Amino acid sequence: MDKYIGKKLEGRYEITELIGVGGMADVYKATDIIDNKEVAVKILKKEFAENEEFLRRFRNESKAIALLSHPNIVKVYDVNFTDRLQYIVMEYIDGITLKEYIDNEKVLTWKDSVHFIIQVLRALQHAHDRGIVHRDIKPQNIMLFTDGTIKVMDFGIAKFAREDGGTQTDQAIGTVHYISPEQARGDETDEKSDIYSVGVMLYEMLTGQKPFDTDNPISIAVMHMQNTPERPRAINPDIPAGLEEIILRAMEKDPENRYQTAADMIRDIEAFKANNSMTFGYYAEEDDAQTESASADSPTMYFNSTAAQAAAATTSSRRNTRTAYQEEEYYEDDEEEEEERHSLFIPVMTGITIAFIIVAVFFILWLVKGVLNGTGSKNKYTMPDLVGSDYYEAKDTYGFLDLQIEETEYTSFEKDVIYFQDIQVGENVANGQVVKVNVSLGINMTVVPDVHGYNHEYARKVLEQEGFVVEEKYEMSSDGTKENDVIRTEPAAGEELEAGKPVVVFVSRGMNNDSIEIPSMIGQTLEQATTLCEYYGLIVETLDEASLEEEGTIIGQEPEAGEFVETGSTVKLIYSNGEDPSGRVTYTLPIPSFVTTGRFTIDIIDASGTSRSSKTIVAGIANSATIDIEGTGTETLTVVLTGSDGKSSTVGTYKFNFAEQNFTKVNEDINAAFEAVGATEPTDPPTDPPTEYVEPVTDAPQTEYVAPVETDAPQTEYVEPMTNPDLPASSSSSE
C-alpha cells in the first residue's frame, strides 16, 4: 500500500487515493478537512527531493502556476516546501483528459475542436503575458469537464521566457508527438513553441491522427524538424479550407512564419467562426491571374469580418515568403487554359463577361438575403466567450463588439479580468453590438495581524475577524513562549494574504528541557550553523560537496529540521565546497568485433525522452566510439543506438556524475543492441582459397603444408603438427 494514503499532511490534507503518476511527482486525491473539499496533491518523489535540478523544476512549477489565475488553468491552493516533504495542493478536477476524449471520438467536429482550442489559447495567452511558456502542451495535460470547459494543467516544465540563461535541458523539454522543431533541436523556445503544439493538437482533433507518428521517438522529433505533414483536408475533406490554413500556419517550421501570439490565432479563429466559408490566403501562389480568379470567385471573402481584414493585413507583409505548403497548391484549370491560348481576345473577353455576370448575380442575392433577414448591411457574428479574458485585450481582439463595463468588484480573478458577460456564448451578434461586462478589481488582500504571544483562542478570533481561516499546529517552544500562546504564524505577521485563505498558527506546548528540536540550517553559513548547534549543545560533523551554492553554505543536514534529539547528539552538516557540480563526461562505446561495416547513430537520452547528445559513427574505422555530454550533478541517462534503416535499440542505462566526470553502468548489452539494428558480420566466403597454410611459429620445428596436386592417386592426409617441443612431429600416410 502507498505510504501516503491515509496520512494527513500538515494536519489538513488527508490523502485518500493515488490518481496519477508522473516522472517527477505523484498526484493524490485528498480531502481538505478545513475547507471540507476535495483537492489534488502533487508530491515530489523522494528520489528527486535531493537532486538540485529536479527540486529546482518543482519549485519553478509552483512559482509559475502561483502567478496564474484564469478559468482555463487549474487553480493552486497551497504550496509546501519543507526539508522532509515538497508538495503542491491544486484544484481537483472530476473529468477526463482531452486525450481520452479524442481517443473515444476518433475525429472531432470542427465546432467542438474550435471550442476546445480557443479555451487552450486563452489559457496560454494569460500565461504568455506573464512571461511563462508551458512547453509541454498535449491532450494529456488538458482536462475536460462535462460542460465542455477546458483547463490546462501541469506547468511542471514551464520556463520564465523573460529570464536569461538556461541549460539545454531547460530548452528542449517536451512531448515528442507535439514538440516544436526548435524544441527538438534543443534551441531556445518561446510562446511560439506553444502555438506549434496547439496546431498539432488541432490537426489531430480534425483528422484523427497525429501529423508524425512512428515507433521511434527520435524519428518523430526529426520529422518535426524536417518533414512536411500531409495536408489535413487530404485526410478529412470535411475540414473547412479556412480552418486548414489556421492549422498549417500554427505548424510552420520557422517560428517567424507562425502566429506570433495566442491572441493572433484566436483572432483568426473568431473570424472563421463568423464566416466559416472564408479563407485567409496564407498559402496562395503569388500569381496575378490566380489572384484575380480568387477575387472573382470569392467576392465576400473579407467583407464579413473586420477581424479577418486585420488578419489579411498582417498576412500581406509575409506574402513574399514562400512556405512548404505553397509548393503543394493544385490548379485544375491548367490544361483548359493551355487549350484556350490559341485564341486570345474573344475567349478572354467572353470569360470576363461571364465572370462579371456571375459575381453581380451573387452580390445582388447576398444583398437581398440581408434585407430579407432584416439585417441590412450589418454583419453577423457568433458571440465569443469573454469570461477570463483581460478587458483591454478583449476590446482589441473583438473589435466588432462594443464592450462596456457594467460592474466592478473584488473577485478571485486578477485585476481587469472579465468575470461576467450579458450575452451568452454562441448567440448571434451584429457589428457594433453593445455587450455589458463585469470586470474584476483583483483579489482582495488583507494584512495578517501580529498575534505573537496571544492566547491561541484569542488569536483565532482576531484572525477570523479579518476573514482568515485558522489552522493550529502545536510545537515545543525554543524562545520562551509559554504553553498555549502563539509562537508565530504562517504567513508571518505583516504579510498580505487573500481573505478566506488559511493562516497557520503555531501554538506552544511549553518549554522542553529534555530534548531539542533541530532547527533548519539550510542556507546558513557553516560558521553560523556550527554556532547554533553549539548553542543547543549538539556535536557537529561536517561533509563538503560540490554545489552551485556559495562556498561554505549549508546545503543539507542530518537529522532534518523539526526532529527532536537529546542534548549531546551529533548533527551532520553538509556544506558547499564552492566547486562547480557541472562538467563534461566522455562516454565510450566499444564496437563488437563482428561489426565490420555500417553507419550508426549514438544518442544519449534523458528521462523526458530528449536527446542530450548525438553522434554518428562508421564501423570498421575504429574499435570504439566516444561521445561527450555536459550536465550538472548526477543523472541517470540511456544510450540508444540507431541503424541507417531507422531501427533503434537500447545499449544500456548509466549513472553520469558530472561533478566527478565519470559514469557507472546500471545495465548494458552492447552486442544485443548492434544485432537488433541489423549489424552483423558479412557471411560471403572468400573467392580465392589459400594455396599455402603456414602454422604460426613456435619453439618446435613446424611442418609445412603444401596443397595436394590433383591426381588419380590416393592423397596423403594432413595432420596438424604438435606444438610441444618435447614430442616429435608425426603424420600418417594412406594405406
MARNUPA-56028 format. One record per residue (C-alpha): x, y, z; residue number from 1. Coordinates in nm, 2 decimals, padded with zeros to 4 digits. Layout:
// MARNUPA-56028
       X       Y       Z    n
       X       Y       Z  NUM
...
//
This chain:
// MARNUPA-56028
       X       Y       Z    n
   00.00   00.00   00.00    1
   00.12   00.35  -00.08    2
   00.28   00.51   00.23    3
   00.09   00.84   00.19    4
  -00.26   00.70   00.16    5
  -00.44   00.76   00.49    6
  -00.18   01.02   00.60    7
  -00.27   01.38   00.69    8
  -00.03   01.64   00.55    9
   00.03   01.93   00.78   10
  -00.28   01.82   00.98   11
  -00.51   01.94   00.69   12
  -00.49   01.74   00.37   13
  -00.60   01.38   00.42   14
  -00.47   01.16   00.14   15
  -00.73   00.91   00.00   16
  -00.60   00.77  -00.32   17
  -00.33   00.78  -00.59   18
  -00.47   00.93  -00.91   19
  -00.17   01.00  -01.12   20
   00.20   00.90  -01.16   21
   00.45   01.14  -01.33   22
   00.82   01.15  -01.39   23
   00.89   01.40  -01.11   24
   00.59   01.37  -00.88   25
   00.29   01.16  -00.79   26
  -00.06   01.31  -00.77   27
  -00.31   01.21  -00.49   28
  -00.67   01.28  -00.43   29
  -00.71   01.43  -00.08   30
  -00.97   01.59   00.14   31
  -00.91   01.94   00.28   32
  -01.06   01.89   00.62   33
  -01.07   02.26   00.70   34
  -01.25   02.38   00.38   35
  -01.43   02.04   00.35   36
  -01.35   01.99  -00.02   37
  -01.16   01.75  -00.24   38
  -00.82   01.86  -00.37   39
  -00.53   01.72  -00.57   40
  -00.19   01.70  -00.40   41
   00.12   01.67  -00.62   42
   00.41   01.53  -00.41   43
   00.77   01.53  -00.53   44
   00.92   01.18  -00.54   45
   01.18   01.12  -00.27   46
   01.45   01.02  -00.52   47
   01.43   01.37  -00.67   48
   01.40   01.57  -00.35   49
   01.78   01.56  -00.30   50
   01.85   01.64  -00.66   51
   01.90   02.01  -00.71   52
   01.79   02.01  -01.08   53
   01.46   01.83  -01.01   54
   01.39   02.03  -00.70   55
   01.45   02.35  -00.90   56
   01.20   02.24  -01.16   57
   00.94   02.15  -00.89   58
   00.98   02.49  -00.73   59
   00.96   02.66  -01.06   60
   00.63   02.48  -01.12   61
   00.48   02.62  -00.80   62
   00.63   02.96  -00.87   63
   00.49   02.96  -01.23   64
   00.14   02.84  -01.16   65
   00.11   03.06  -00.85   66
   00.13   03.36  -01.08   67
  -00.16   03.23  -01.29   68
  -00.53   03.29  -01.22   69
  -00.76   03.20  -01.51   70
  -01.08   03.00  -01.56   71
  -00.90   02.77  -01.81   72
  -00.60   02.70  -01.58   73
  -00.60   02.46  -01.29   74
  -00.60   02.65  -00.96   75
  -00.33   02.62  -00.70   76
  -00.44   02.65  -00.34   77
  -00.13   02.58  -00.13   78
   00.24   02.52  -00.17   79
   00.47   02.35   00.09   80
   00.84   02.32   00.08   81
   00.98   02.17   00.40   82
   01.30   01.97   00.43   83
   01.11   01.65   00.45   84
   00.83   01.69   00.20   85
   00.76   01.91  -00.10   86
   00.41   01.93  -00.24   87
   00.15   02.15  -00.42   88
  -00.22   02.15  -00.34   89
  -00.43   02.20  -00.66   90
  -00.79   02.21  -00.77   91
  -00.93   01.86  -00.80   92
  -01.09   01.81  -01.14   93
  -01.36   01.54  -01.18   94
  -01.34   01.50  -01.55   95
  -01.13   01.33  -01.82   96
  -00.83   01.43  -02.02   97
  -00.87   01.57  -02.37   98
  -00.66   01.27  -02.49   99
  -00.93   01.03  -02.35  100
  -01.20   01.22  -02.53  101
  -01.01   01.22  -02.86  102
  -00.94   00.85  -02.83  103
  -01.31   00.79  -02.78  104
  -01.44   01.02  -03.05  105
  -01.16   00.95  -03.30  106
  -01.24   01.25  -03.52  107
  -01.40   01.57  -03.37  108
  -01.63   01.81  -03.55  109
  -01.47   02.14  -03.64  110
  -01.71   02.32  -03.40  111
  -01.60   02.11  -03.10  112
  -01.24   02.14  -03.20  113
  -01.25   02.51  -03.22  114
  -01.44   02.54  -02.89  115
  -01.17   02.35  -02.71  116
  -00.87   02.51  -02.88  117
  -00.99   02.87  -02.81  118
  -01.00   02.79  -02.44  119
  -00.65   02.64  -02.45  120
  -00.53   02.95  -02.64  121
  -00.68   03.18  -02.38  122
  -00.51   03.00  -02.10  123
  -00.18   03.02  -02.29  124
  -00.22   03.39  -02.36  125
  -00.27   03.45  -01.99  126
   00.05   03.26  -01.92  127
   00.25   03.42  -02.20  128
   00.15   03.77  -02.09  129
   00.32   03.68  -01.76  130
   00.64   03.55  -01.93  131
   00.55   03.19  -01.88  132
   00.58   02.93  -02.16  133
   00.42   02.59  -02.09  134
   00.64   02.39  -02.34  135
   00.45   02.06  -02.29  136
   00.11   02.13  -02.44  137
  -00.06   01.80  -02.52  138
  -00.40   01.64  -02.48  139
  -00.28   01.45  -02.17  140
  -00.22   01.78  -01.99  141
  -00.57   01.92  -02.06  142
  -00.87   01.83  -01.85  143
  -01.23   01.84  -01.99  144
  -01.54   01.89  -01.78  145
  -01.88   01.75  -01.88  146
  -02.00   02.11  -01.97  147
  -01.72   02.14  -02.23  148
  -01.49   02.36  -02.02  149
  -01.12   02.31  -02.07  150
  -00.85   02.35  -01.80  151
  -00.48   02.34  -01.88  152
  -00.26   02.18  -01.61  153
   00.10   02.07  -01.54  154
   00.32   02.37  -01.59  155
   00.59   02.14  -01.44  156
   00.85   02.23  -01.70  157
   00.74   02.59  -01.75  158
   01.02   02.84  -01.81  159
   01.01   03.21  -01.75  160
   01.06   03.33  -02.10  161
   01.19   03.67  -01.98  162
   01.47   03.51  -01.77  163
   01.81   03.48  -01.93  164
   02.03   03.17  -01.95  165
   01.91   02.81  -01.91  166
   02.06   02.48  -02.00  167
   01.99   02.27  -02.30  168
   01.77   02.05  -02.08  169
   01.56   02.35  -02.00  170
   01.53   02.44  -02.36  171
   01.43   02.11  -02.51  172
   01.18   01.95  -02.27  173
   00.85   01.85  -02.43  174
   00.64   01.56  -02.56  175
   00.77   01.42  -02.89  176
   00.44   01.40  -03.08  177
   00.36   01.76  -03.01  178
   00.72   01.90  -02.98  179
   00.81   02.21  -03.18  180
   01.10   02.20  -03.43  181
   01.31   02.44  -03.21  182
   01.24   02.22  -02.90  183
   01.35   01.91  -03.09  184
   01.67   02.09  -03.19  185
   01.74   02.20  -02.83  186
   01.71   02.57  -02.93  187
   01.57   02.85  -02.71  188
   01.19   02.83  -02.70  189
   00.93   03.10  -02.65  190
   00.55   03.14  -02.68  191
   00.55   03.04  -03.05  192
   00.66   02.68  -02.94  193
   00.32   02.65  -02.76  194
   00.15   02.78  -03.07  195
   00.31   02.49  -03.27  196
   00.19   02.23  -03.02  197
  -00.17   02.38  -03.03  198
  -00.16   02.34  -03.41  199
  -00.06   01.98  -03.38  200
  -00.35   01.92  -03.14  201
  -00.60   02.08  -03.37  202
  -00.46   01.87  -03.66  203
  -00.51   01.56  -03.45  204
  -00.87   01.65  -03.35  205
  -00.98   01.71  -03.70  206
  -00.80   01.43  -03.88  207
  -00.80   01.16  -03.61  208
  -00.42   01.11  -03.65  209
  -00.10   01.28  -03.55  210
   00.10   01.46  -03.82  211
   00.40   01.25  -03.75  212
   00.39   00.91  -03.58  213
   00.64   00.62  -03.57  214
   00.76   00.37  -03.30  215
   01.08   00.57  -03.26  216
   01.06   00.89  -03.06  217
   01.38   01.02  -03.21  218
   01.25   00.97  -03.57  219
   00.93   01.17  -03.47  220
   01.14   01.46  -03.34  221
   01.34   01.46  -03.67  222
   01.02   01.46  -03.87  223
   00.90   01.77  -03.68  224
   01.23   01.94  -03.78  225
   01.24   01.83  -04.14  226
   00.92   01.68  -04.28  227
   00.61   01.84  -04.42  228
   00.29   01.68  -04.28  229
   00.01   01.57  -04.50  230
  -00.25   01.83  -04.57  231
  -00.54   01.79  -04.32  232
  -00.80   01.82  -04.60  233
  -00.63   01.53  -04.78  234
  -00.71   01.31  -04.48  235
  -01.05   01.46  -04.39  236
  -01.21   01.66  -04.68  237
  -01.49   01.79  -04.45  238
  -01.24   02.03  -04.28  239
  -01.32   02.38  -04.40  240
  -01.04   02.54  -04.61  241
  -01.00   02.84  -04.37  242
  -00.95   02.62  -04.07  243
  -00.69   02.41  -04.26  244
  -00.50   02.74  -04.32  245
  -00.51   02.82  -03.95  246
  -00.37   02.47  -03.86  247
  -00.09   02.50  -04.12  248
   00.01   02.85  -04.02  249
   00.03   02.74  -03.65  250
   00.26   02.45  -03.76  251
   00.51   02.64  -03.96  252
   00.86   02.51  -03.91  253
   01.00   02.86  -03.89  254
   00.86   03.03  -03.57  255
   00.86   03.37  -03.75  256
   00.61   03.23  -04.00  257
   00.37   03.11  -03.73  258
   00.11   03.31  -03.54  259
   00.32   03.53  -03.31  260
   00.08   03.52  -03.02  261
  -00.21   03.31  -02.90  262
  -00.43   03.63  -02.94  263
  -00.34   03.63  -03.32  264
  -00.46   03.28  -03.36  265
  -00.77   03.34  -03.16  266
  -00.85   03.64  -03.39  267
  -00.83   03.42  -03.70  268
  -01.04   03.15  -03.54  269
  -01.31   03.40  -03.43  270
  -01.31   03.54  -03.79  271
  -01.35   03.19  -03.93  272
  -01.64   03.12  -03.68  273
  -01.82   03.43  -03.80  274
  -01.79   03.31  -04.16  275
  -01.67   02.95  -04.19  276
  -01.66   02.96  -04.57  277
  -01.39   03.23  -04.57  278
  -01.02   03.17  -04.64  279
  -00.72   03.38  -04.54  280
  -00.49   03.33  -04.85  281
  -00.19   03.24  -04.64  282
  -00.08   02.97  -04.89  283
  -00.20   03.12  -05.22  284
   00.06   03.14  -05.50  285
   00.19   03.48  -05.60  286
   00.03   03.48  -05.94  287
  -00.17   03.77  -06.07  288
  -00.41   03.56  -06.27  289
  -00.47   03.33  -05.98  290
  -00.53   03.64  -05.75  291
  -00.78   03.78  -05.99  292
  -00.96   03.45  -06.01  293
  -00.97   03.42  -05.64  294
  -01.11   03.77  -05.61  295
  -01.38   03.69  -05.87  296
  -01.48   03.36  -05.72  297
  -01.49   03.49  -05.36  298
  -01.62   03.85  -05.36  299
  -01.72   03.84  -04.99  300
  -01.41   03.67  -04.86  301
  -01.32   03.96  -04.61  302
  -01.64   04.16  -04.63  303
  -01.80   04.00  -04.32  304
  -01.52   04.04  -04.06  305
  -01.31   04.33  -03.95  306
  -01.10   04.07  -03.76  307
  -01.04   03.89  -04.09  308
  -00.94   04.22  -04.25  309
  -00.69   04.27  -03.98  310
  -00.56   03.92  -04.03  311
  -00.53   03.98  -04.40  312
  -00.34   04.30  -04.34  313
  -00.10   04.11  -04.12  314
  -00.06   03.84  -04.38  315
   00.01   04.08  -04.67  316
   00.35   04.16  -04.52  317
   00.45   03.80  -04.54  318
   00.34   03.72  -04.89  319
   00.69   03.73  -05.03  320
   00.79   03.44  -04.81  321
   00.70   03.10  -04.96  322
   00.63   02.81  -04.73  323
   00.64   02.44  -04.76  324
   00.27   02.43  -04.83  325
   00.28   02.68  -05.12  326
   00.45   02.41  -05.33  327
   00.15   02.18  -05.28  328
  -00.12   02.40  -05.43  329
  -00.31   02.24  -05.72  330
  -00.47   02.41  -06.02  331
  -00.73   02.21  -06.20  332
  -00.77   02.45  -06.49  333
  -00.42   02.44  -06.63  334
  -00.50   02.22  -06.92  335
  -00.81   02.41  -07.02  336
  -00.61   02.74  -07.01  337
  -00.34   02.59  -07.24  338
  -00.60   02.50  -07.50  339
  -00.77   02.84  -07.49  340
  -00.44   03.03  -07.56  341
  -00.48   02.96  -07.93  342
  -00.74   03.24  -07.93  343
  -00.66   03.54  -07.71  344
  -00.91   03.82  -07.75  345
  -01.26   03.66  -07.79  346
  -01.23   03.38  -07.53  347
  -01.08   03.61  -07.27  348
  -01.34   03.88  -07.32  349
  -01.62   03.61  -07.31  350
  -01.48   03.47  -06.98  351
  -01.45   03.81  -06.82  352
  -01.81   03.90  -06.92  353
  -01.95   03.57  -06.78  354
  -01.75   03.60  -06.46  355
  -01.87   03.96  -06.41  356
  -02.23   03.85  -06.46  357
  -02.20   03.56  -06.21  358
  -02.03   03.79  -05.95  359
  -02.30   04.05  -06.00  360
  -02.58   03.79  -05.95  361
  -02.43   03.65  -05.63  362
  -02.37   04.00  -05.49  363
  -02.73   04.10  -05.56  364
  -02.85   03.78  -05.40  365
  -02.63   03.85  -05.09  366
  -02.78   04.20  -05.05  367
  -03.14   04.07  -05.10  368
  -03.08   03.80  -04.84  369
  -02.95   04.06  -04.59  370
  -03.26   04.28  -04.65  371
  -03.50   03.98  -04.61  372
  -03.33   03.88  -04.29  373
  -03.37   04.23  -04.15  374
  -03.00   04.28  -04.11  375
  -02.94   04.52  -04.39  376
  -02.57   04.56  -04.43  377
  -02.48   04.47  -04.07  378
  -02.26   04.17  -04.03  379
  -02.35   03.87  -03.81  380
  -02.10   03.72  -03.57  381
  -02.11   03.45  -03.31  382
  -02.08   03.58  -02.95  383
  -01.73   03.47  -02.82  384
  -01.66   03.36  -02.46  385
  -01.51   03.67  -02.28  386
  -01.50   03.54  -01.92  387
  -01.14   03.50  -01.81  388
  -01.01   03.74  -02.07  389
  -00.84   04.07  -01.99  390
  -01.09   04.35  -02.06  391
  -00.85   04.56  -02.27  392
  -00.72   04.27  -02.47  393
  -01.07   04.16  -02.54  394
  -01.15   04.51  -02.68  395
  -00.86   04.48  -02.91  396
  -00.93   04.12  -03.01  397
  -01.31   04.16  -03.07  398
  -01.31   04.50  -03.24  399
  -01.66   04.42  -03.39  400
  -01.81   04.44  -03.03  401
  -01.87   04.74  -02.82  402
  -01.76   04.62  -02.47  403
  -01.90   04.83  -02.18  404
  -01.82   04.79  -01.81  405
  -02.13   04.75  -01.60  406
  -01.99   04.65  -01.26  407
  -01.65   04.61  -01.09  408
  -01.57   04.43  -00.76  409
  -01.30   04.23  -00.59  410
  -01.31   03.87  -00.70  411
  -01.08   03.56  -00.73  412
  -00.99   03.69  -01.08  413
  -00.69   03.92  -01.14  414
  -00.74   04.29  -01.20  415
  -00.91   04.39  -01.52  416
  -01.02   04.03  -01.60  417
  -01.38   03.99  -01.72  418
  -01.59   03.76  -01.50  419
  -01.94   03.81  -01.65  420
  -02.10   03.90  -01.99  421
  -02.47   03.97  -02.05  422
  -02.48   03.79  -02.39  423
  -02.44   03.41  -02.38  424
  -02.16   03.24  -02.58  425
  -02.28   03.13  -02.92  426
  -02.56   03.38  -02.98  427
  -02.56   03.59  -03.30  428
  -02.45   03.95  -03.26  429
  -02.42   04.23  -03.50  430
  -02.12   04.45  -03.59  431
  -02.10   04.72  -03.31  432
  -02.32   04.52  -03.07  433
  -02.31   04.66  -02.71  434
  -02.20   04.39  -02.46  435
  -02.22   04.46  -02.09  436
  -01.94   04.30  -01.89  437
  -01.83   04.29  -01.52  438
  -01.46   04.34  -01.46  439
  -01.26   04.23  -01.16  440
  -01.08   04.48  -00.93  441
  -00.84   04.20  -00.84  442
  -00.80   03.98  -00.54  443
  -00.89   04.14  -00.20  444
  -00.57   04.12   00.00  445
  -00.56   04.16   00.38  446
  -00.26   04.22   00.61  447
  -00.20   03.93   00.86  448
  -00.22   04.08   01.21  449
   00.06   04.02   01.47  450
  -00.07   03.77   01.73  451
   00.26   03.66   01.87  452
   00.23   03.59   02.25  453
  -00.16   03.59   02.23  454
  -00.35   03.30   02.38  455
  -00.44   03.08   02.09  456
  -00.81   03.11   02.14  457
  -00.80   03.49   02.13  458
  -00.56   03.48   01.84  459
  -00.81   03.27   01.65  460
  -01.09   03.53   01.70  461
  -00.86   03.81   01.58  462
  -00.76   03.63   01.26  463
  -01.12   03.51   01.19  464
  -01.24   03.87   01.22  465
  -01.00   03.96   00.94  466
  -01.16   03.69   00.72  467
  -00.89   03.43   00.75  468
  -00.94   03.05   00.81  469
  -00.73   02.94   01.11  470
  -00.53   02.62   01.13  471
  -00.35   02.54   01.46  472
  -00.02   02.34   01.50  473
   00.15   02.26   01.82  474
   00.52   02.25   01.88  475
   00.77   02.28   02.16  476
   00.89   02.64   02.23  477
   01.25   02.74   02.20  478
   01.21   03.11   02.26  479
   01.04   03.11   02.60  480
   00.68   03.13   02.47  481
   00.46   02.98   02.74  482
   00.21   02.70   02.68  483
  -00.10   02.77   02.47  484
   00.04   03.10   02.35  485
   00.11   03.18   01.98  486
   00.48   03.14   01.88  487
   00.44   03.26   01.52  488
   00.21   03.24   01.21  489
   00.24   03.14   00.85  490
   00.22   03.37   00.66  491
   00.41   03.59   00.90  492
   00.26   03.90   01.06  493
   00.26   04.20   00.82  494
   00.24   03.99   00.51  495
  -00.06   04.02   00.27  496
  -00.30   03.73   00.21  497
  -00.62   03.68   00.02  498
  -00.92   03.69   00.25  499
  -01.06   03.35   00.31  500
  -00.72   03.18   00.29  501
  -00.58   02.97   00.58  502
  -00.33   03.11   00.83  503
  -00.13   02.85   01.02  504
  -00.10   02.94   01.39  505
   00.19   02.77   01.58  506
   00.09   02.72   01.94  507
   00.34   02.65   02.22  508
   00.34   02.32   02.40  509
   00.57   02.48   02.66  510
   00.95   02.45   02.70  511
   01.11   02.11   02.66  512
   01.42   02.08   02.88  513
   01.49   01.71   02.79  514
   01.51   01.73   02.41  515
   01.59   01.98   02.14  516
   01.40   02.04   01.82  517
   01.65   02.06   01.53  518
   01.63   02.39   01.35  519
   01.66   02.44   00.98  520
   02.01   02.54   00.89  521
   01.99   02.51   00.51  522
   02.12   02.83   00.35  523
   02.32   02.94   00.66  524
   02.70   02.96   00.65  525
   02.89   02.68   00.81  526
   03.01   02.92   01.09  527
   02.65   03.03   01.17  528
   02.52   02.67   01.17  529
   02.81   02.55   01.39  530
   02.75   02.83   01.64  531
   02.38   02.74   01.65  532
   02.44   02.37   01.71  533
   02.69   02.45   01.99  534
   02.43   02.68   02.15  535
   02.20   02.38   02.17  536
   02.47   02.15   02.30  537
   02.49   01.94   01.98  538
   02.81   01.78   01.83  539
   02.88   01.88   01.47  540
   03.01   01.66   01.19  541
   03.08   01.83   00.85  542
   03.09   01.70   00.50  543
   03.16   01.91   00.18  544
   03.00   01.85  -00.16  545
   03.01   02.02  -00.49  546
   02.73   02.27  -00.53  547
   02.62   02.58  -00.71  548
   02.57   02.75  -00.37  549
   02.84   02.98  -00.24  550
   03.13   02.81  -00.07  551
   03.06   02.74   00.30  552
   02.68   02.75   00.26  553
   02.48   02.47   00.42  554
   02.31   02.25   00.16  555
   02.20   01.96   00.37  556
   02.16   01.84   00.73  557
   02.10   01.52   00.93  558
   01.87   01.50   01.13  559
   01.62   01.71   00.93  560
   01.47   02.02   01.07  561
   01.18   01.96   01.31  562
   01.31   01.63   01.46  563
   01.38   01.61   01.83  564
   01.71   01.49   01.97  565
   01.88   01.47   02.30  566
   02.14   01.72   02.41  567
   02.49   01.59   02.31  568
   02.36   01.43   01.99  569
   02.55   01.45   01.67  570
   02.43   01.67   01.38  571
   02.59   01.63   01.03  572
   02.62   01.95   00.83  573
   02.67   01.92   00.46  574
   02.82   02.24   00.31  575
   02.92   02.36  -00.04  576
   03.29   02.34  -00.12  577
   03.23   02.60  -00.39  578
   03.32   02.36  -00.67  579
   03.11   02.36  -00.98  580
   02.89   02.04  -00.99  581
   02.86   02.07  -01.36  582
   03.10   01.91  -01.60  583
   03.16   01.70  -01.91  584
   03.17   01.32  -01.92  585
   03.31   01.12  -02.21  586
   03.11   00.81  -02.28  587
   03.30   00.53  -02.47  588
   03.11   00.26  -02.67  589
   03.31  -00.05  -02.76  590
   03.22  -00.17  -03.11  591
   03.19  -00.55  -03.12  592
   03.44  -00.73  -03.34  593
   03.16  -00.88  -03.56  594
   03.05  -00.53  -03.67  595
   03.27  -00.46  -03.97  596
   03.06  -00.23  -04.18  597
   02.77   00.01  -04.14  598
   02.68   00.36  -04.02  599
   02.52   00.41  -03.68  600
   02.40   00.70  -03.46  601
   02.45   00.71  -03.08  602
   02.21   00.92  -02.88  603
   02.22   00.99  -02.50  604
   01.86   01.03  -02.39  605
   01.73   01.18  -02.06  606
   01.42   01.09  -01.86  607
   01.20   01.32  -02.07  608
   01.29   01.14  -02.39  609
   01.51   01.43  -02.52  610
   01.84   01.36  -02.69  611
   02.11   01.54  -02.49  612
   02.40   01.44  -02.72  613
   02.42   01.27  -03.05  614
   02.70   01.13  -03.27  615
   02.72   00.93  -03.60  616
   02.99   00.66  -03.62  617
   03.11   00.43  -03.91  618
   03.20   00.08  -03.82  619
   03.54  -00.06  -03.94  620
   03.74   00.26  -03.88  621
   03.79   00.21  -03.50  622
   03.71  -00.05  -03.24  623
   03.53   00.20  -03.02  624
   03.35   00.54  -03.03  625
   03.33   00.83  -02.78  626
   03.06   01.09  -02.73  627
   03.07   01.38  -02.48  628
   02.78   01.51  -02.27  629
   02.75   01.80  -02.03  630
   02.53   01.83  -01.72  631
   02.51   01.91  -01.36  632
   02.51   01.68  -01.05  633
   02.42   01.32  -01.11  634
   02.18   01.20  -01.38  635
   02.06   00.85  -01.50  636
   02.07   00.85  -01.88  637
   02.00   00.60  -02.15  638
   02.23   00.53  -02.45  639
   02.03   00.44  -02.77  640
   02.18   00.30  -03.10  641
   02.01   00.37  -03.43  642
   02.10   00.20  -03.76  643
   02.09   00.35  -04.11  644
   01.75   00.20  -04.17  645
   01.60   00.38  -03.87  646
   01.59   00.08  -03.63  647
   01.68   00.17  -03.27  648
   01.78  -00.03  -02.97  649
   01.89   00.05  -02.62  650
   02.26  -00.01  -02.55  651
   02.23   00.05  -02.17  652
   02.15   00.28  -01.88  653
   02.42   00.46  -01.70  654
   02.46   00.70  -01.40  655
   02.66   01.00  -01.50  656
   02.84   01.20  -01.23  657
   02.92   01.53  -01.39  658
   03.09   01.68  -01.09  659
   03.34   01.39  -01.08  660
   03.33   01.35  -01.46  661
   03.27   00.97  -01.47  662
   02.98   00.73  -01.53  663
   02.88   00.39  -01.39  664
   02.68   00.12  -01.56  665
   02.33   00.04  -01.44  666
   02.26  -00.22  -01.71  667
   02.41  -00.28  -02.05  668
   02.40  -00.52  -02.35  669
   02.61  -00.38  -02.64  670
   02.62  -00.69  -02.86  671
   02.24  -00.73  -02.85  672
   02.19  -00.36  -02.94  673
   02.41  -00.39  -03.25  674
   02.24  -00.71  -03.35  675
   01.89  -00.55  -03.30  676
   01.97  -00.27  -03.55  677
   02.09  -00.52  -03.81  678
   02.47  -00.50  -03.76  679
   02.62  -00.85  -03.85  680
   02.95  -00.98  -03.99  681
   02.95  -01.05  -04.37  682
   02.90  -01.42  -04.44  683
   03.01  -01.44  -04.81  684
   03.31  -01.69  -04.84  685
   03.64  -01.57  -04.99  686
   03.66  -01.61  -05.37  687
   04.02  -01.75  -05.38  688
   04.10  -02.02  -05.13  689
   04.45  -02.01  -04.98  690
   04.72  -02.22  -05.16  691
   04.95  -02.25  -04.87  692
   04.90  -02.29  -04.50  693
   05.17  -02.19  -04.26  694
   05.14  -02.28  -03.89  695
   05.23  -01.99  -03.65  696
   05.59  -02.01  -03.54  697
   05.66  -02.19  -03.21  698
   05.97  -02.32  -03.04  699
   05.94  -02.66  -03.21  700
   06.01  -02.70  -03.58  701
   05.70  -02.69  -03.79  702
   05.58  -02.89  -04.08  703
   05.49  -02.70  -04.39  704
   05.16  -02.79  -04.55  705
   05.15  -02.79  -04.93  706
   04.82  -02.82  -05.12  707
   04.79  -03.16  -05.28  708
   04.83  -03.20  -05.66  709
   04.52  -03.32  -05.83  710
   04.60  -03.68  -05.94  711
   04.41  -04.01  -05.95  712
   04.64  -04.15  -05.68  713
   04.54  -04.16  -05.32  714
   04.63  -03.84  -05.13  715
   04.83  -03.80  -04.82  716
   04.62  -03.70  -04.52  717
   04.75  -03.39  -04.34  718
   04.77  -03.39  -03.97  719
   04.83  -03.06  -03.79  720
   05.18  -03.08  -03.62  721
   05.20  -03.08  -03.25  722
   05.35  -02.77  -03.09  723
   05.50  -02.94  -02.79  724
   05.88  -02.93  -02.84  725
   05.93  -03.24  -02.63  726
   05.74  -03.46  -02.88  727
   05.83  -03.53  -03.24  728
   05.60  -03.42  -03.52  729
   05.42  -03.71  -03.68  730
   05.20  -03.77  -03.98  731
   05.01  -04.06  -04.12  732
   05.00  -04.20  -04.47  733
   04.72  -04.36  -04.66  734
   04.73  -04.73  -04.65  735
//
